[in-house]
């Protein structure tokens, strides 16, 4: 798989440690809303709130919707905490993303149909990575969690 131009690949072990994993599930068309609510609830419990929470959930929603619409209809979402950030990967087994979609996304035209999902993810997340090839795609999303006030 290759990373999108200008994007540093997410360097992960095969999967995040079980202790930090908040969600690991397969999804299809009928589970989009359920996944969105699960992601929102787990991140709220981890301390992400307000616009940052809503923005990250929107980014995840856009990516899982793309899987359903463009990559075979089913995928896997994994959400975990590490290094002061929330991380989410969305993986599918579709044919890969065509090269012309891998450029850094520009602001979509006002009347353009589609093309906003990855652009929105770049606007709402602290990091977005793409690894794609003929056996599937993994989109990585990261958002920094707020520092918790110390109780001293």
C-alpha positions, 0 to 999 in steps of 0.5 A: 500500500502507498501513502498519499503524497505529502502524508506521513504514514501512520506507524502502528503495530498490527493493532493497538493494545487492547487496553487502549482500544475503545472500539473495534467493529465491522460495519456496513450500510445499516450501521453507519449511524450506530458507529457514529454514536459509538465513536461519539460516546467513547470519545466523550468519555475519554474527554473530547468535547464540543466542536473538536468532538463533533468535528472528529465524529463528522470526519469518521462518518464521512470516511465510513460513508465513503467505504459504504458508497465506494469500496464494497459496502463494508469495512472495519473501524478501530478507535483507540487512545495513544500518546495524548491523541485519539486515533481511528482507522477505517479499513476496507477491501475495495479496489483502492483509491484512484491516484487523482483522488490522492492529491492534497484535497482542495476546497470543493466547488460550491456546486460540485457533487461529492468530493467533500469527505476527505477534504472535511477530514483534513479540516477537522483532524490533526492528522489524516493518512491514506494507505491504498492499493488494489486490496483495500484502503486504510484511512487514519484519523488523529485528533489531540485530546485536551490535557486533563487538569491535574488534581493537586 
